[in-house]
Amino acid sequence: MNKAVELDSISHLGYGCWVRLRKVQDDDKALADFNRLHSLIPNVVDAPWGEDTDFCA
């Protein structure tokens, strides 16, 4: 996952955030990744795996 995010952050970072938050339960890193994703694509509501990420911003 890290390599996919490194190669194409916009396409894969949302899923990586979701995995960190829900599966790995690493809230601090997930929040940092969500903030990074929001900075890459501002004014877009992200919903990886159907979960709105605005609750993290």
PyMOL Python script that loads the backbone (N, CA, C, O; Angstrom):
from pymol import cmd

cmd.read_pdbstr("""\
ATOM      1  N   MET A   1       0.824  -1.184   0.000  1.00  0.00           N
ATOM      2  CA  MET A   1       0.000   0.000   0.000  1.00  0.00           C
ATOM      3  C   MET A   1       0.870   1.250   0.000  1.00  0.00           C
ATOM      4  O   MET A   1       0.591   2.197  -0.735  1.00  0.00           O
ATOM      5  N   ASN A   2       1.901   1.263   0.802  1.00  0.00           N
ATOM      6  CA  ASN A   2       2.774   2.441   0.869  1.00  0.00           C
ATOM      7  C   ASN A   2       3.394   2.757  -0.491  1.00  0.00           C
ATOM      8  O   ASN A   2       3.502   3.925  -0.867  1.00  0.00           O
ATOM      9  N   LYS A   3       3.798   1.736  -1.220  1.00  0.00           N
ATOM     10  CA  LYS A   3       4.392   1.945  -2.544  1.00  0.00           C
ATOM     11  C   LYS A   3       3.354   2.506  -3.509  1.00  0.00           C
ATOM     12  O   LYS A   3       3.668   3.396  -4.300  1.00  0.00           O
ATOM     13  N   ALA A   4       2.129   2.004  -3.458  1.00  0.00           N
ATOM     14  CA  ALA A   4       1.063   2.515  -4.328  1.00  0.00           C
ATOM     15  C   ALA A   4       0.798   3.984  -4.027  1.00  0.00           C
ATOM     16  O   ALA A   4       0.630   4.781  -4.950  1.00  0.00           O
ATOM     17  N   VAL A   5       0.757   4.352  -2.753  1.00  0.00           N
ATOM     18  CA  VAL A   5       0.550   5.748  -2.369  1.00  0.00           C
ATOM     19  C   VAL A   5       1.713   6.609  -2.835  1.00  0.00           C
ATOM     20  O   VAL A   5       1.517   7.734  -3.295  1.00  0.00           O
ATOM     21  N   GLU A   6       2.917   6.082  -2.714  1.00  0.00           N
ATOM     22  CA  GLU A   6       4.103   6.815  -3.159  1.00  0.00           C
ATOM     23  C   GLU A   6       4.051   7.091  -4.665  1.00  0.00           C
ATOM     24  O   GLU A   6       4.415   8.178  -5.114  1.00  0.00           O
ATOM     25  N   LEU A   7       3.602   6.108  -5.436  1.00  0.00           N
ATOM     26  CA  LEU A   7       3.565   6.249  -6.891  1.00  0.00           C
ATOM     27  C   LEU A   7       2.404   7.108  -7.389  1.00  0.00           C
ATOM     28  O   LEU A   7       2.548   7.836  -8.370  1.00  0.00           O
ATOM     29  N   ASP A   8       1.249   7.024  -6.712  1.00  0.00           N
ATOM     30  CA  ASP A   8       0.059   7.764  -7.149  1.00  0.00           C
ATOM     31  C   ASP A   8      -0.798   8.087  -5.930  1.00  0.00           C
ATOM     32  O   ASP A   8      -1.785   7.406  -5.651  1.00  0.00           O
ATOM     33  N   SER A   9      -0.408   9.131  -5.215  1.00  0.00           N
ATOM     34  CA  SER A   9      -1.064   9.478  -3.956  1.00  0.00           C
ATOM     35  C   SER A   9      -2.549   9.745  -4.106  1.00  0.00           C
ATOM     36  O   SER A   9      -3.351   9.272  -3.300  1.00  0.00           O
ATOM     37  N   ILE A  10      -2.919  10.491  -5.118  1.00  0.00           N
ATOM     38  CA  ILE A  10      -4.319  10.876  -5.264  1.00  0.00           C
ATOM     39  C   ILE A  10      -5.214   9.653  -5.451  1.00  0.00           C
ATOM     40  O   ILE A  10      -6.333   9.626  -4.937  1.00  0.00           O
ATOM     41  N   SER A  11      -4.751   8.667  -6.158  1.00  0.00           N
ATOM     42  CA  SER A  11      -5.565   7.478  -6.418  1.00  0.00           C
ATOM     43  C   SER A  11      -5.614   6.509  -5.243  1.00  0.00           C
ATOM     44  O   SER A  11      -6.612   5.810  -5.067  1.00  0.00           O
ATOM     45  N   HIS A  12      -4.564   6.455  -4.441  1.00  0.00           N
ATOM     46  CA  HIS A  12      -4.475   5.392  -3.440  1.00  0.00           C
ATOM     47  C   HIS A  12      -4.458   5.853  -1.984  1.00  0.00           C
ATOM     48  O   HIS A  12      -4.649   5.040  -1.080  1.00  0.00           O
ATOM     49  N   LEU A  13      -4.236   7.123  -1.749  1.00  0.00           N
ATOM     50  CA  LEU A  13      -4.112   7.592  -0.367  1.00  0.00           C
ATOM     51  C   LEU A  13      -5.420   7.448   0.410  1.00  0.00           C
ATOM     52  O   LEU A  13      -5.390   7.154   1.605  1.00  0.00           O
ATOM     53  N   GLY A  14      -6.548   7.645  -0.232  1.00  0.00           N
ATOM     54  CA  GLY A  14      -7.835   7.509   0.458  1.00  0.00           C
ATOM     55  C   GLY A  14      -8.031   6.118   1.026  1.00  0.00           C
ATOM     56  O   GLY A  14      -8.444   5.962   2.175  1.00  0.00           O
ATOM     57  N   TYR A  15      -7.741   5.118   0.231  1.00  0.00           N
ATOM     58  CA  TYR A  15      -7.863   3.741   0.713  1.00  0.00           C
ATOM     59  C   TYR A  15      -6.848   3.472   1.820  1.00  0.00           C
ATOM     60  O   TYR A  15      -7.166   2.809   2.807  1.00  0.00           O
ATOM     61  N   GLY A  16      -5.638   3.979   1.662  1.00  0.00           N
ATOM     62  CA  GLY A  16      -4.629   3.809   2.700  1.00  0.00           C
ATOM     63  C   GLY A  16      -5.058   4.442   4.017  1.00  0.00           C
ATOM     64  O   GLY A  16      -4.814   3.886   5.087  1.00  0.00           O
ATOM     65  N   CYS A  17      -5.699   5.606   3.938  1.00  0.00           N
ATOM     66  CA  CYS A  17      -6.227   6.265   5.140  1.00  0.00           C
ATOM     67  C   CYS A  17      -7.269   5.384   5.810  1.00  0.00           C
ATOM     68  O   CYS A  17      -7.251   5.185   7.024  1.00  0.00           O
ATOM     69  N   TRP A  18      -8.169   4.867   5.000  1.00  0.00           N
ATOM     70  CA  TRP A  18      -9.241   4.021   5.530  1.00  0.00           C
ATOM     71  C   TRP A  18      -8.662   2.781   6.215  1.00  0.00           C
ATOM     72  O   TRP A  18      -9.121   2.396   7.290  1.00  0.00           O
ATOM     73  N   VAL A  19      -7.667   2.164   5.602  1.00  0.00           N
ATOM     74  CA  VAL A  19      -7.038   0.985   6.193  1.00  0.00           C
ATOM     75  C   VAL A  19      -6.394   1.341   7.523  1.00  0.00           C
ATOM     76  O   VAL A  19      -6.565   0.626   8.510  1.00  0.00           O
ATOM     77  N   ARG A  20      -5.651   2.448   7.552  1.00  0.00           N
ATOM     78  CA  ARG A  20      -5.002   2.858   8.811  1.00  0.00           C
ATOM     79  C   ARG A  20      -6.035   3.134   9.903  1.00  0.00           C
ATOM     80  O   ARG A  20      -5.825   2.779  11.063  1.00  0.00           O
ATOM     81  N   LEU A  21      -7.148   3.764   9.532  1.00  0.00           N
ATOM     82  CA  LEU A  21      -8.152   4.138  10.514  1.00  0.00           C
ATOM     83  C   LEU A  21      -8.958   2.949  11.008  1.00  0.00           C
ATOM     84  O   LEU A  21      -9.114   2.767  12.216  1.00  0.00           O
ATOM     85  N   ARG A  22      -9.470   2.138  10.092  1.00  0.00           N
ATOM     86  CA  ARG A  22     -10.416   1.089  10.470  1.00  0.00           C
ATOM     87  C   ARG A  22      -9.790  -0.275  10.724  1.00  0.00           C
ATOM     88  O   ARG A  22     -10.270  -1.024  11.575  1.00  0.00           O
ATOM     89  N   LYS A  23      -8.745  -0.606  10.012  1.00  0.00           N
ATOM     90  CA  LYS A  23      -8.161  -1.945  10.148  1.00  0.00           C
ATOM     91  C   LYS A  23      -6.947  -1.964  11.071  1.00  0.00           C
ATOM     92  O   LYS A  23      -6.829  -2.835  11.933  1.00  0.00           O
ATOM     93  N   VAL A  24      -6.046  -1.001  10.887  1.00  0.00           N
ATOM     94  CA  VAL A  24      -4.832  -0.950  11.705  1.00  0.00           C
ATOM     95  C   VAL A  24      -5.093  -0.199  13.010  1.00  0.00           C
ATOM     96  O   VAL A  24      -4.395  -0.403  14.003  1.00  0.00           O
ATOM     97  N   GLN A  25      -6.086   0.656  12.999  1.00  0.00           N
ATOM     98  CA  GLN A  25      -6.479   1.490  14.138  1.00  0.00           C
ATOM     99  C   GLN A  25      -5.339   2.384  14.619  1.00  0.00           C
ATOM    100  O   GLN A  25      -5.073   2.505  15.815  1.00  0.00           O
ATOM    101  N   ASP A  26      -4.683   3.000  13.653  1.00  0.00           N
ATOM    102  CA  ASP A  26      -3.620   3.964  13.938  1.00  0.00           C
ATOM    103  C   ASP A  26      -4.189   5.345  13.643  1.00  0.00           C
ATOM    104  O   ASP A  26      -3.986   5.899  12.562  1.00  0.00           O
ATOM    105  N   ASP A  27      -4.904   5.891  14.620  1.00  0.00           N
ATOM    106  CA  ASP A  27      -5.637   7.136  14.419  1.00  0.00           C
ATOM    107  C   ASP A  27      -4.744   8.321  14.063  1.00  0.00           C
ATOM    108  O   ASP A  27      -5.097   9.123  13.198  1.00  0.00           O
ATOM    109  N   ASP A  28      -3.599   8.437  14.718  1.00  0.00           N
ATOM    110  CA  ASP A  28      -2.724   9.584  14.471  1.00  0.00           C
ATOM    111  C   ASP A  28      -2.204   9.605  13.037  1.00  0.00           C
ATOM    112  O   ASP A  28      -2.239  10.643  12.377  1.00  0.00           O
ATOM    113  N   LYS A  29      -1.723   8.465  12.557  1.00  0.00           N
ATOM    114  CA  LYS A  29      -1.212   8.406  11.186  1.00  0.00           C
ATOM    115  C   LYS A  29      -2.348   8.529  10.174  1.00  0.00           C
ATOM    116  O   LYS A  29      -2.172   9.127   9.112  1.00  0.00           O
ATOM    117  N   ALA A  30      -3.502   7.970  10.498  1.00  0.00           N
ATOM    118  CA  ALA A  30      -4.655   8.084   9.604  1.00  0.00           C
ATOM    119  C   ALA A  30      -5.056   9.549   9.466  1.00  0.00           C
ATOM    120  O   ALA A  30      -5.315  10.014   8.356  1.00  0.00           O
ATOM    121  N   LEU A  31      -5.111  10.278  10.568  1.00  0.00           N
ATOM    122  CA  LEU A  31      -5.469  11.691  10.519  1.00  0.00           C
ATOM    123  C   LEU A  31      -4.457  12.484   9.700  1.00  0.00           C
ATOM    124  O   LEU A  31      -4.841  13.346   8.910  1.00  0.00           O
ATOM    125  N   ALA A  32      -3.178  12.204   9.879  1.00  0.00           N
ATOM    126  CA  ALA A  32      -2.141  12.880   9.096  1.00  0.00           C
ATOM    127  C   ALA A  32      -2.315  12.579   7.606  1.00  0.00           C
ATOM    128  O   ALA A  32      -2.164  13.469   6.769  1.00  0.00           O
ATOM    129  N   ASP A  33      -2.629  11.332   7.280  1.00  0.00           N
ATOM    130  CA  ASP A  33      -2.847  10.965   5.875  1.00  0.00           C
ATOM    131  C   ASP A  33      -4.099  11.614   5.309  1.00  0.00           C
ATOM    132  O   ASP A  33      -4.096  12.066   4.165  1.00  0.00           O
ATOM    133  N   PHE A  34      -5.183  11.666   6.101  1.00  0.00           N
ATOM    134  CA  PHE A  34      -6.406  12.336   5.642  1.00  0.00           C
ATOM    135  C   PHE A  34      -6.131  13.813   5.367  1.00  0.00           C
ATOM    136  O   PHE A  34      -6.586  14.358   4.361  1.00  0.00           O
ATOM    137  N   ASN A  35      -5.393  14.453   6.257  1.00  0.00           N
ATOM    138  CA  ASN A  35      -5.059  15.863   6.048  1.00  0.00           C
ATOM    139  C   ASN A  35      -4.209  16.043   4.792  1.00  0.00           C
ATOM    140  O   ASN A  35      -4.391  17.008   4.049  1.00  0.00           O
ATOM    141  N   ARG A  36      -3.293  15.124   4.558  1.00  0.00           N
ATOM    142  CA  ARG A  36      -2.474  15.178   3.339  1.00  0.00           C
ATOM    143  C   ARG A  36      -3.347  15.018   2.102  1.00  0.00           C
ATOM    144  O   ARG A  36      -3.178  15.739   1.118  1.00  0.00           O
ATOM    145  N   LEU A  37      -4.279  14.074   2.154  1.00  0.00           N
ATOM    146  CA  LEU A  37      -5.179  13.856   1.024  1.00  0.00           C
ATOM    147  C   LEU A  37      -6.018  15.091   0.753  1.00  0.00           C
ATOM    148  O   LEU A  37      -6.184  15.487  -0.401  1.00  0.00           O
ATOM    149  N   HIS A  38      -6.552  15.707   1.802  1.00  0.00           N
ATOM    150  CA  HIS A  38      -7.354  16.917   1.631  1.00  0.00           C
ATOM    151  C   HIS A  38      -6.521  18.054   1.046  1.00  0.00           C
ATOM    152  O   HIS A  38      -7.051  18.883   0.305  1.00  0.00           O
ATOM    153  N   SER A  39      -5.240  18.108   1.361  1.00  0.00           N
ATOM    154  CA  SER A  39      -4.391  19.167   0.793  1.00  0.00           C
ATOM    155  C   SER A  39      -4.073  18.909  -0.683  1.00  0.00           C
ATOM    156  O   SER A  39      -3.849  19.848  -1.447  1.00  0.00           O
ATOM    157  N   LEU A  40      -4.055  17.638  -1.076  1.00  0.00           N
ATOM    158  CA  LEU A  40      -3.776  17.305  -2.477  1.00  0.00           C
ATOM    159  C   LEU A  40      -4.962  17.593  -3.391  1.00  0.00           C
ATOM    160  O   LEU A  40      -4.789  17.999  -4.540  1.00  0.00           O
ATOM    161  N   ILE A  41      -6.163  17.379  -2.871  1.00  0.00           N
ATOM    162  CA  ILE A  41      -7.367  17.609  -3.679  1.00  0.00           C
ATOM    163  C   ILE A  41      -8.383  18.404  -2.860  1.00  0.00           C
ATOM    164  O   ILE A  41      -9.371  17.847  -2.380  1.00  0.00           O
ATOM    165  N   PRO A  42      -8.135  19.719  -2.699  1.00  0.00           N
ATOM    166  CA  PRO A  42      -9.044  20.550  -1.908  1.00  0.00           C
ATOM    167  C   PRO A  42     -10.416  20.660  -2.590  1.00  0.00           C
ATOM    168  O   PRO A  42     -10.549  20.484  -3.801  1.00  0.00           O
ATOM    169  N   ASN A  43     -11.407  20.951  -1.782  1.00  0.00           N
ATOM    170  CA  ASN A  43     -12.783  21.156  -2.259  1.00  0.00           C
ATOM    171  C   ASN A  43     -13.395  19.899  -2.864  1.00  0.00           C
ATOM    172  O   ASN A  43     -14.337  19.988  -3.651  1.00  0.00           O
ATOM    173  N   VAL A  44     -12.871  18.734  -2.508  1.00  0.00           N
ATOM    174  CA  VAL A  44     -13.428  17.457  -2.957  1.00  0.00           C
ATOM    175  C   VAL A  44     -13.751  16.643  -1.715  1.00  0.00           C
ATOM    176  O   VAL A  44     -12.909  16.483  -0.831  1.00  0.00           O
ATOM    177  N   VAL A  45     -14.971  16.130  -1.650  1.00  0.00           N
ATOM    178  CA  VAL A  45     -15.347  15.276  -0.522  1.00  0.00           C
ATOM    179  C   VAL A  45     -14.930  13.855  -0.861  1.00  0.00           C
ATOM    180  O   VAL A  45     -15.456  13.246  -1.792  1.00  0.00           O
ATOM    181  N   ASP A  46     -13.987  13.340  -0.103  1.00  0.00           N
ATOM    182  CA  ASP A  46     -13.484  11.993  -0.333  1.00  0.00           C
ATOM    183  C   ASP A  46     -14.342  10.996   0.436  1.00  0.00           C
ATOM    184  O   ASP A  46     -14.818  11.290   1.533  1.00  0.00           O
ATOM    185  N   ALA A  47     -14.534   9.826  -0.141  1.00  0.00           N
ATOM    186  CA  ALA A  47     -15.300   8.787   0.538  1.00  0.00           C
ATOM    187  C   ALA A  47     -14.734   7.409   0.203  1.00  0.00           C
ATOM    188  O   ALA A  47     -15.404   6.603  -0.443  1.00  0.00           O
ATOM    189  N   PRO A  48     -13.485   7.131   0.646  1.00  0.00           N
ATOM    190  CA  PRO A  48     -12.937   5.805   0.370  1.00  0.00           C
ATOM    191  C   PRO A  48     -13.764   4.730   1.056  1.00  0.00           C
ATOM    192  O   PRO A  48     -14.091   4.836   2.238  1.00  0.00           O
ATOM    193  N   TRP A  49     -14.086   3.724   0.318  1.00  0.00           N
ATOM    194  CA  TRP A  49     -14.901   2.605   0.784  1.00  0.00           C
ATOM    195  C   TRP A  49     -16.231   3.091   1.346  1.00  0.00           C
ATOM    196  O   TRP A  49     -16.785   2.500   2.273  1.00  0.00           O
ATOM    197  N   GLY A  50     -16.737   4.192   0.760  1.00  0.00           N
ATOM    198  CA  GLY A  50     -18.054   4.707   1.117  1.00  0.00           C
ATOM    199  C   GLY A  50     -18.117   5.477   2.418  1.00  0.00           C
ATOM    200  O   GLY A  50     -19.208   5.780   2.902  1.00  0.00           O
ATOM    201  N   GLU A  51     -16.973   5.801   2.994  1.00  0.00           N
ATOM    202  CA  GLU A  51     -16.951   6.527   4.264  1.00  0.00           C
ATOM    203  C   GLU A  51     -16.444   7.945   4.044  1.00  0.00           C
ATOM    204  O   GLU A  51     -15.295   8.154   3.656  1.00  0.00           O
ATOM    205  N   ASP A  52     -17.311   8.908   4.294  1.00  0.00           N
ATOM    206  CA  ASP A  52     -16.968  10.322   4.131  1.00  0.00           C
ATOM    207  C   ASP A  52     -15.818  10.673   5.066  1.00  0.00           C
ATOM    208  O   ASP A  52     -15.853  10.331   6.248  1.00  0.00           O
ATOM    209  N   THR A  53     -14.808  11.348   4.547  1.00  0.00           N
ATOM    210  CA  THR A  53     -13.625  11.667   5.354  1.00  0.00           C
ATOM    211  C   THR A  53     -13.681  13.044   5.994  1.00  0.00           C
ATOM    212  O   THR A  53     -12.733  13.436   6.675  1.00  0.00           O
ATOM    213  N   ASP A  54     -14.751  13.784   5.799  1.00  0.00           N
ATOM    214  CA  ASP A  54     -14.823  15.123   6.386  1.00  0.00           C
ATOM    215  C   ASP A  54     -14.849  15.103   7.899  1.00  0.00           C
ATOM    216  O   ASP A  54     -14.545  16.120   8.523  1.00  0.00           O
ATOM    217  N   PHE A  55     -15.194  13.999   8.506  1.00  0.00           N
ATOM    218  CA  PHE A  55     -15.203  13.942   9.965  1.00  0.00           C
ATOM    219  C   PHE A  55     -13.808  14.072  10.534  1.00  0.00           C
ATOM    220  O   PHE A  55     -13.652  14.366  11.719  1.00  0.00           O
ATOM    221  N   CYS A  56     -12.780  13.859   9.709  1.00  0.00           N
ATOM    222  CA  CYS A  56     -11.389  13.902  10.182  1.00  0.00           C
ATOM    223  C   CYS A  56     -10.765  15.279  10.024  1.00  0.00           C
ATOM    224  O   CYS A  56      -9.786  15.592  10.700  1.00  0.00           O
ATOM    225  N   ALA A  57     -11.304  16.089   9.160  1.00  0.00           N
ATOM    226  CA  ALA A  57     -10.665  17.381   8.855  1.00  0.00           C
ATOM    227  C   ALA A  57     -10.815  18.387   9.961  1.00  0.00           C
ATOM    228  O   ALA A  57     -10.329  19.512   9.843  1.00  0.00           O
TER     229      ALA A  57
END
""", "prot")
cmd.dss("prot")
cmd.show_as("cartoon", "prot")
cmd.util.cbc("prot")
cmd.orient("prot")
